[in-house]
């Protein structure tokens, strides 16, 4: 997925982690470069591109202001309808034949979409997979997982940071879903019996928007690091605490090919402030997340918190956020705040459950008790027939 050489080099840096354990599951994985054509109605950036980090800092201050204008101040009035060819890097993993429990959910495929600041390896990081790999845990429960680098990240096609946004990311997911349902790029599985969307943060926004566009797209929905409660959503605070800088200005060797629309956290402490909750993480894992982070497009950031309300969705839906999620709940997801709006939006779902997951922040998968969150997800799906 993301540059293999970079990942291997960073594994050495991650040696300060507790000794990396071998996965307890047996899996069969295939990696793909998938050509697709995605059609979307894209917002068109109306401002001059950033020329330096002073402008980025000023822009963040402006959009974080309580008197900030709406999207009409940032984009041209009319969206642009486009149809573009992309190549998407993806990996499909399934339980190996003969593994105990391999047939339990062997026809179900979880399509996992990562959020901002990550690439597809968020679901299967090359560090202590027993503790941090959602893919390994899901496979241990008999599920297959299709995960990919979103457009503009990892080994997928690059686009301008002023172009990458919710609409084209949703279009990519829709095309990938069609292929998976047709039994393509899923190893030896064939056509799946069911498809479940699993998203994290912006990946949850993408997943729920794909459902809003087509309520038959997925048979189940898992939204992690997410909320529909605008009263506790902390987008403005997140923009400020992230201390964003033009990515190429921080590392021209690694990100020199990206335009100034791609921004990233200035240091590990900005990353920790938004994504981690003390004391429930290993600092070495936080450093690893910072070293392997993926820059975000500025328009992705702006469109990441667009309110999306699918109508009439019937699939089982789980919303799970870290109890101390700074981004989604201002560091306090207890007290039923995750149910607000969501219970109405998913009133037609076969089942709906909202979980404030203990001892975790926004990047649930990289906290010390991530496996418990993985269990919440697979238990919910299994209980509801998926």
C-alpha positions as CSV (number, residue, x, y, z in Angstrom):
1,X,0.0,0.0,0.0
2,X,2.0,3.1,1.1
3,X,5.6,3.1,0.1
4,X,6.9,-0.3,1.2
5,X,10.5,0.9,1.7
6,X,9.3,3.7,3.9
7,X,7.3,1.3,6.0
8,X,10.1,-1.1,6.4
9,X,12.5,1.6,7.4
10,X,10.1,2.9,10.0
11,X,9.7,-0.5,11.4
12,X,13.2,-0.2,12.7
13,X,12.3,3.1,14.3
14,X,9.4,1.3,15.9
15,X,11.7,-1.2,17.7
16,X,11.1,0.7,20.9
17,X,7.6,-0.8,20.9
18,X,7.0,-3.8,23.0
19,X,8.3,-6.8,21.0
20,X,6.2,-7.1,17.9
21,X,4.0,-10.2,18.2
22,X,3.2,-12.5,15.4
23,X,-0.5,-12.4,14.4
24,X,-2.5,-15.2,16.0
25,X,-4.7,-15.5,13.0
26,X,-3.9,-17.2,9.7
27,X,-4.9,-15.2,6.7
28,X,-4.5,-15.0,2.9
29,X,-4.0,-11.6,1.4
30,X,-3.8,-10.2,-2.1
31,X,-2.8,-6.6,-3.0
32,X,-4.2,-4.9,-6.1
33,X,-3.9,-1.8,-8.2
34,X,-7.5,-1.2,-9.3
35,X,-8.3,0.9,-12.3
36,X,-11.7,2.7,-11.9
37,X,-13.6,5.6,-13.5
38,X,-15.3,7.7,-10.9
39,X,-17.9,10.4,-11.6
40,X,-18.6,13.2,-9.1
41,X,-19.8,16.7,-8.7
42,X,-16.8,18.5,-7.2
43,X,-16.6,21.7,-5.3
44,X,-14.2,24.1,-7.1
45,X,-11.7,26.0,-4.9
46,X,-12.1,29.7,-5.4
47,X,-9.2,31.1,-3.4
48,X,-5.5,31.4,-4.4
49,X,-3.4,28.4,-3.5
50,X,-1.4,28.7,-0.3
51,X,2.1,30.0,-1.0
52,X,3.4,29.6,2.6
53,X,2.6,28.4,6.1
54,X,1.6,31.9,7.3
55,X,-1.3,31.7,4.9
56,X,-2.2,28.3,6.1
57,X,-2.2,29.5,9.7
58,X,-4.3,32.5,8.8
59,X,-6.8,30.3,6.9
60,X,-7.2,28.0,9.8
61,X,-7.9,30.9,12.1
62,X,-10.5,32.2,9.7
63,X,-12.4,28.9,9.3
64,X,-12.2,28.4,13.1
65,X,-13.8,31.7,13.8
66,X,-17.4,31.7,15.2
67,X,-18.2,34.3,12.5
68,X,-16.7,32.2,9.7
69,X,-18.7,32.2,6.5
70,X,-20.1,29.1,4.8
71,X,-18.6,27.1,1.9
72,X,-19.8,29.8,-0.5
73,X,-16.9,31.9,0.6
74,X,-14.4,29.2,-0.4
75,X,-15.7,27.7,-3.5
76,X,-17.1,28.7,-6.9
77,X,-20.9,28.8,-7.0
78,X,-21.5,25.8,-9.2
79,X,-19.9,22.4,-8.6
80,X,-18.0,20.8,-11.5
81,X,-19.2,17.5,-12.9
82,X,-16.3,15.3,-13.7
83,X,-15.5,11.7,-14.7
84,X,-11.9,10.7,-14.0
85,X,-9.8,7.6,-14.3
86,X,-8.0,6.6,-11.1
87,X,-5.9,3.8,-9.8
88,X,-6.7,2.7,-6.3
89,X,-4.3,0.6,-4.2
90,X,-6.2,-2.0,-2.2
91,X,-5.6,-5.2,-0.2
92,X,-8.1,-8.0,0.4
93,X,-7.5,-10.4,3.3
94,X,-9.6,-13.5,4.1
95,X,-9.3,-16.3,6.6
96,X,-7.1,-19.1,5.4
97,X,-8.8,-22.4,4.7
98,X,-8.7,-24.7,7.6
99,X,-8.4,-22.0,10.2
100,X,-10.8,-22.5,13.1
101,X,-13.9,-20.4,12.5
102,X,-12.9,-19.5,9.0
103,X,-16.4,-20.3,7.6
104,X,-18.3,-18.4,10.3
105,X,-18.7,-15.3,8.2
106,X,-16.7,-16.3,5.2
107,X,-19.1,-14.7,2.7
108,X,-19.1,-11.3,4.4
109,X,-16.7,-8.6,3.3
110,X,-16.0,-5.5,5.4
111,X,-15.0,-2.6,3.2
112,X,-12.8,-0.4,5.4
113,X,-12.2,3.3,4.6
114,X,-9.6,5.2,6.6
115,X,-9.8,8.9,7.7
116,X,-7.6,11.9,7.4
117,X,-3.9,11.7,8.4
118,X,-3.7,8.0,7.6
119,X,-3.6,5.6,4.6
120,X,-5.1,2.1,4.3
121,X,-2.5,0.7,6.7
122,X,-4.6,2.2,9.6
123,X,-6.6,-1.0,9.5
124,X,-3.5,-3.2,9.5
125,X,-0.5,-1.3,10.8
126,X,2.9,-3.1,10.6
127,X,3.3,-3.0,14.4
128,X,2.2,-5.5,16.9
129,X,-0.8,-6.7,14.9
130,X,-2.2,-8.6,17.9
131,X,-2.9,-5.3,19.6
132,X,-3.6,-3.0,16.7
133,X,-4.7,-4.8,13.5
134,X,-8.4,-4.6,12.9
135,X,-7.9,-6.8,9.9
136,X,-6.3,-9.6,11.9
137,X,-9.0,-9.4,14.5
138,X,-11.8,-9.5,12.0
139,X,-10.2,-12.4,10.2
140,X,-10.0,-14.3,13.6
141,X,-13.8,-13.9,13.8
142,X,-14.3,-15.3,10.2
143,X,-14.7,-12.0,8.3
144,X,-12.9,-10.9,5.2
145,X,-11.6,-7.4,4.9
146,X,-11.1,-5.2,1.8
147,X,-9.2,-2.0,2.7
148,X,-7.6,0.6,0.5
149,X,-5.6,3.8,0.2
150,X,-8.1,6.6,-0.4
151,X,-7.6,8.8,-3.4
152,X,-4.5,11.0,-2.9
153,X,-3.0,8.8,-0.2
154,X,-0.6,5.8,-0.1
155,X,-0.1,4.2,-3.5
156,X,-3.4,5.4,-5.0
157,X,-3.6,8.1,-7.7
158,X,-2.5,11.6,-6.7
159,X,-4.8,14.5,-7.2
160,X,-4.5,18.1,-6.1
161,X,-5.1,18.9,-2.4
162,X,-7.6,21.5,-3.7
163,X,-9.5,18.7,-5.6
164,X,-9.5,15.7,-3.3
165,X,-12.8,16.0,-1.3
166,X,-15.8,14.1,0.0
167,X,-17.6,13.8,-3.4
168,X,-14.8,12.1,-5.3
169,X,-13.9,9.9,-2.3
170,X,-17.5,8.8,-2.2
171,X,-17.5,8.1,-5.9
172,X,-14.3,5.9,-5.5
173,X,-16.0,3.9,-2.7
174,X,-19.1,3.4,-4.8
175,X,-17.0,2.0,-7.7
176,X,-15.0,-0.3,-5.4
177,X,-18.2,-1.6,-3.9
178,X,-19.5,-2.6,-7.3
179,X,-16.4,-4.5,-8.0
180,X,-16.4,-6.3,-4.7
181,X,-20.0,-7.2,-5.0
182,X,-19.2,-8.6,-8.5
183,X,-16.6,-10.9,-6.9
184,X,-13.6,-9.0,-8.3
185,X,-10.4,-8.2,-6.3
186,X,-11.5,-10.5,-3.5
187,X,-9.0,-13.3,-3.9
188,X,-10.7,-16.7,-4.1
189,X,-13.9,-15.6,-2.2
190,X,-16.1,-15.0,-5.2
191,X,-19.3,-12.9,-4.8
192,X,-19.7,-12.0,-1.2
193,X,-22.9,-12.8,0.7
194,X,-22.9,-9.4,2.3
195,X,-21.0,-6.2,2.3
196,X,-20.4,-4.0,5.4
197,X,-19.0,-0.5,5.3
198,X,-16.5,0.2,8.1
199,X,-15.2,3.8,8.3
200,X,-13.0,5.8,10.5
201,X,-13.6,9.6,10.9
202,X,-13.6,11.1,7.3
203,X,-13.9,7.4,6.2
204,X,-17.1,7.3,8.2
205,X,-18.3,10.4,6.5
206,X,-17.5,8.8,3.1
207,X,-19.3,5.6,4.1
208,X,-22.4,7.3,5.3
209,X,-22.6,9.5,2.3
210,X,-22.3,6.5,0.0
211,X,-25.2,5.0,1.9
212,X,-27.2,8.3,1.5
213,X,-26.6,8.1,-2.2
214,X,-27.6,4.4,-2.4
215,X,-29.2,2.8,0.6
216,X,-28.6,-0.6,-0.9
217,X,-24.8,-0.1,-1.3
218,X,-24.0,-1.9,2.0
219,X,-25.8,-4.4,4.1
220,X,-24.4,-3.0,7.4
221,X,-22.6,0.2,8.5
222,X,-19.9,0.7,11.2
223,X,-19.0,4.3,11.9
224,X,-15.9,4.7,14.1
225,X,-14.4,8.0,15.3
226,X,-17.7,9.7,14.3
227,X,-20.7,11.7,15.5
228,X,-23.8,13.2,14.1
229,X,-24.2,15.5,17.1
230,X,-23.1,19.0,15.9
231,X,-23.3,20.3,19.5
232,X,-20.2,18.2,20.6
233,X,-18.4,18.1,17.3
234,X,-15.1,19.9,17.7
235,X,-14.0,20.8,14.1
236,X,-12.8,24.3,14.9
237,X,-10.7,23.1,17.9
238,X,-9.3,20.3,15.8
239,X,-8.2,22.6,13.1
240,X,-6.3,24.8,15.6
241,X,-4.7,22.0,17.7
242,X,-3.4,20.2,14.6
243,X,-1.1,23.1,13.8
244,X,-1.3,22.4,10.1
245,X,1.6,23.1,7.7
246,X,2.1,22.6,4.0
247,X,3.3,19.0,3.8
248,X,6.0,19.6,1.2
249,X,7.5,22.4,3.4
250,X,8.0,19.9,6.2
251,X,9.5,17.1,4.1
252,X,10.3,17.9,0.5
253,X,11.9,14.5,-0.2
254,X,8.8,12.6,0.9
255,X,6.0,15.0,-0.1
256,X,7.6,17.2,-2.7
257,X,5.3,15.9,-5.4
258,X,2.2,17.2,-3.5
259,X,0.9,20.7,-4.1
260,X,0.3,23.3,-1.4
261,X,-3.2,22.0,-0.9
262,X,-1.9,19.1,1.1
263,X,-1.3,19.9,4.8
264,X,-0.3,17.9,7.8
265,X,0.4,18.1,11.5
266,X,3.5,20.0,12.3
267,X,4.8,17.5,14.9
268,X,3.9,14.5,17.0
269,X,2.4,16.6,19.8
270,X,-0.1,18.1,17.4
271,X,-1.0,14.6,16.3
272,X,-1.4,13.4,19.8
273,X,-3.6,16.4,20.8
274,X,-6.1,15.5,18.2
275,X,-5.9,11.7,17.9
276,X,-4.7,10.2,21.2
277,X,-5.9,10.2,24.8
278,X,-3.5,9.8,27.7
279,X,-2.6,7.5,29.3
280,X,-4.2,5.0,27.1
281,X,-1.6,4.8,24.3
282,X,2.0,3.9,23.8
283,X,4.1,7.0,22.9
284,X,6.1,4.8,20.5
285,X,2.9,4.1,18.6
286,X,2.1,7.8,18.5
287,X,5.5,8.5,17.1
288,X,5.0,5.7,14.5
289,X,1.6,7.3,13.5
290,X,3.4,10.6,13.1
291,X,6.2,9.2,11.0
292,X,3.8,7.3,8.7
293,X,1.1,9.9,8.5
294,X,-0.5,10.8,5.2
295,X,-1.1,14.5,4.4
296,X,-4.7,15.6,4.0
297,X,-6.2,17.8,1.2
298,X,-7.5,21.1,2.5
299,X,-10.8,20.5,0.8
300,X,-11.0,17.1,2.4
301,X,-10.7,18.8,5.8
302,X,-13.4,21.2,5.0
303,X,-15.8,18.6,3.6
304,X,-15.0,16.0,6.3
305,X,-17.7,17.2,8.6
306,X,-20.5,17.8,6.2
307,X,-23.7,16.6,7.9
308,X,-25.1,13.5,6.2
309,X,-28.5,12.0,6.9
310,X,-29.3,8.9,4.9
311,X,-33.1,8.3,4.6
312,X,-34.6,4.9,5.0
313,X,-31.5,2.9,5.6
314,X,-32.3,-0.6,7.0
315,X,-29.0,-2.1,7.6
316,X,-27.6,-2.7,11.2
317,X,-25.6,0.4,12.1
318,X,-23.0,0.8,14.9
319,X,-21.5,4.1,15.8
320,X,-18.5,3.8,18.1
321,X,-16.1,6.6,19.2
322,X,-13.4,6.8,21.8
323,X,-14.7,7.9,25.2
324,X,-12.1,10.7,25.1
325,X,-12.4,11.6,21.4
326,X,-11.2,15.2,21.2
327,X,-12.5,15.7,17.6
328,X,-15.9,14.2,17.8
329,X,-17.0,14.9,21.4
330,X,-14.6,17.5,22.8
331,X,-13.0,14.7,24.8
332,X,-16.2,13.4,26.4
333,X,-18.4,11.1,24.4
334,X,-20.3,9.8,27.5
335,X,-23.8,10.8,28.6
336,X,-25.5,9.6,25.4
337,X,-24.2,12.4,23.2
338,X,-23.5,9.9,20.4
339,X,-27.2,9.0,20.3
340,X,-28.2,12.6,19.5
341,X,-29.5,12.9,15.9
342,X,-28.1,9.4,15.1
343,X,-31.1,7.6,16.7
344,X,-33.4,9.6,14.4
345,X,-31.3,9.3,11.3
346,X,-31.1,5.5,11.8
347,X,-34.6,5.0,13.0
348,X,-35.3,2.6,10.1
349,X,-32.2,0.5,10.7
350,X,-32.6,-3.2,11.7
351,X,-30.5,-2.3,14.7
352,X,-28.7,0.8,15.9
353,X,-26.2,1.1,18.7
354,X,-23.9,3.9,19.8
355,X,-20.9,3.2,22.0
356,X,-18.6,5.6,23.9
357,X,-15.7,3.2,24.0
358,X,-13.7,3.5,27.3
359,X,-10.1,4.6,27.5
360,X,-9.6,5.7,23.9
361,X,-9.3,8.9,21.9
362,X,-10.1,9.6,18.2
363,X,-7.7,7.1,16.7
364,X,-9.3,4.1,18.4
365,X,-7.3,1.5,16.5
366,X,-4.0,2.8,17.9
367,X,-4.9,2.8,21.6
368,X,-3.8,0.1,24.0
369,X,-7.3,-1.4,24.3
370,X,-8.1,-1.4,20.6
371,X,-9.0,-5.1,20.5
372,X,-12.0,-4.4,22.7
373,X,-13.3,-2.0,20.1
374,X,-12.7,-4.5,17.4
375,X,-14.7,-7.0,19.4
376,X,-17.6,-4.5,19.8
377,X,-17.7,-4.2,16.0
378,X,-17.6,-7.9,15.1
379,X,-20.0,-8.9,18.0
380,X,-22.5,-6.3,16.8
381,X,-22.3,-7.6,13.2
382,X,-22.6,-11.2,14.2
383,X,-25.5,-10.5,16.5
384,X,-27.3,-8.9,13.6
385,X,-26.8,-11.6,11.1
386,X,-23.8,-10.3,9.3
